[in-house]
Amino acid sequence: MDKLCFIDFFYCCNCEKIPIFRGVFLGRESFEELMREPLRIVVAKPGLDGHDRGAKVVARTLRDAGHEVIYTGLRRTAQQIIDTVRDEDARFLGLSSLSGAHNHLFPKVCELLVKEGLDDVIVFGGGIIPFEDRDSLFACGMKAIFGPGTPTNEILQFIEQACEISDAGVGQNGTWHWESSA
C-alpha cells in the first residue's frame, strides 16, 4: 500500500519524491516543466517611503509562484539595492514607491545597475505613479510599471513574458515594455 507523507514541498510515495506545488499534485513532468529553475527576484523600497504593504504582497505572490524572492526591507539607498541584486545574482528587480520620489529614485537605481555591469537585470516598479511619469521611467530602462489595483496574476504574466525577450534588461536598449492594466 502506498503511503503519502508531507515532506517539505514533496509527497513521498514509497520513498520516491513526487513534487507538489501549493498543495496540488501536479505530477512529475508538469511540475518540473513549471519550475525548471526558479527566478531570483529582489523586491526593494528605495528612499524614505515607509509603506510596504504592496511590496510585501508582490513578494509573496512571486514566492507563491515558486520564485526565490529577496525583500530588502524599508528605506534602502540605491547602492544598497544594487549590492543586493549583485550579491543575490537576481534576474529581476521590483521597486516600490508611494512617496512620489519615483522620478528620482527609479532612474538612479537603473543608472547604477548599468554602471555596475548589471544591465541584464529586468526592472519593474509599482506604487502611486502617474501615467504621465511612466514614459520617462521606461526610457531609463524599466520594463513595467504597476499601479494600485493591478491584479497579481498580471505581474506573473509580465515576469513570464519578460523572460522570453532577449534584450529586456535595464541596459540592453530594448524597446519592449509591459502595458499594465492599472
N, C-alpha and C positions, 0 to 999 in steps of 0.2 A: 504494500500500500504506500502510495506517495504521500509524504508529509510536506506541508508548506510551513516554513517559519520565516519571519521577517528578519532580514539581516541588512542593515543599512539601506541601500537602495536596490536590494535584490531579494527575491524569494529563493530559497534553496530547496530544490526538489531532488531528493536522493543525492545530495551533495553536489548537484550541478547548479551553478548560479544562472538564474534566468532573470534578466533585468526587468524592472517595472519603472514607470515614470508617473509621479504624482498619484500613486496608489492604483494605477490602472495597468493591468497586464497587457503588454504590447507585443510580446513575442520577441525572440532574439533578433531577428533581422530588422524589423521595423524600429526597434529601439536603437540598434547600432546605426541605422540609417539616420534617425532623428538626432542622435547625439554623437556624430562622428568625432567631433572634437569641440568641447565647449569653448566659447569665446571668452577672452578675458576683457572685462569692461570696467572701467573706472567711472564712478559717478561722483562728481565734485560740486562743492558750493564755494565758488570764489568770492572774495570780498567780505564785507561785513554783514551780509544778509543772514539773519538768524532763523529763517523759516525753512524747514527742511522736510515737511510732510510729503510734498510732491516728489522730491528726490528719493525719499525712502520708499514711496510707492513704486517708482520706476525701478529702483534697485531690487526690490522684492519681486516684481514682475519678471525682470530679467533672470534673477536667480531661480524662480519657479519654472522658467522655461529651460533651465539646465545650464545657464552660463555661469561663469565664475565672476562674481561681482565684488569689487573693492570700493567701499564707500569711504571717502576721505574725511567725512565729518564737516562741521561748520567752519566758516571763516578761514579759508585756505588762501594763501598767496598763489599767484600764477606759477611761481617757481616750485612751490611745494606740490602743486598739481602735476607739473611736468615731471618732477622727480618720481612721483608715484607711478605715473604712466610708464616711465622708463624702467623703474625697478620691478614693476609687476608685468612688464612685457605685454601691455594691453593693446588690443586691436582697435577698441572703441573708447571714446571719452565722452561722457554725458555731463554737460554743465547745466546748472540751475541757478536762476537769478530772479528774485522777486523784488529787488530793491531799486530797479531802474538803472543800474550800472552796467547792464549787458553790453552797451555800445563801447564801453571802455574795457571791461574785463574779458569778454569773449575774444575780441581780436588780439588782446595781449597774450592770452593763452595760446591761440593759434599761431601767433608770431613766434613765440618761444618754442613751440613744438617743431616748427620748421627749422629754427636756429639750432636746436639740439639734435637735428637729424632724424626726427620722428615724423617725417612728412607723410608716412603711410598710415598714420592713425586717423580713423574716421571720427569726426567730431560732430556731435549733435547737442542741441540745447533745448531748454524749456523754461517756462515761467511766464511772467507778465511781460510779454514782448510785443509791442505794437507791430502791425503788419508793415507800416512804413519803415521800420527799422530792419526788417528781415533781409532785404536785398544787400545792404552793406555787410551783414553778418555772413550771408552766402559768399560774398565777394572775398571775405577774409579766409574762406576755406571750410566753413561749416556746411554740413550736408543736410541738416534738418533742424527745424525749429518747431517745437510742440507747445501749443498754448494750453490754457486751462480748458478742461473738458475733453482733451484728447483721449480717445479710448486706448487702453494699454495694449490691446492687440495691434493697433496701428504702429506702435513703437517696435513691436516684434516684427511686423512686416517690413518696416524700414531696415532693421538690422539684417534681415534675410536678404532683401534686395541689394543693400549696400555691399554685402559680401560678394555678390556676383559681379560687381563693377570693378574693373581693374585699376581705374585711376580715381577712386573715391577718397583717397587720403587728403588730409588738410593741405599738404604742399604739392600735390600732384597735378594741379591746374586742370582738373576735370571740371566740366560744366554741369554735370548732373547734380541735382539736389532733390530732396523729397518735398512734395507739396502736401502739407499737413491739412487735415480737415478742420483743425481748430487753431 
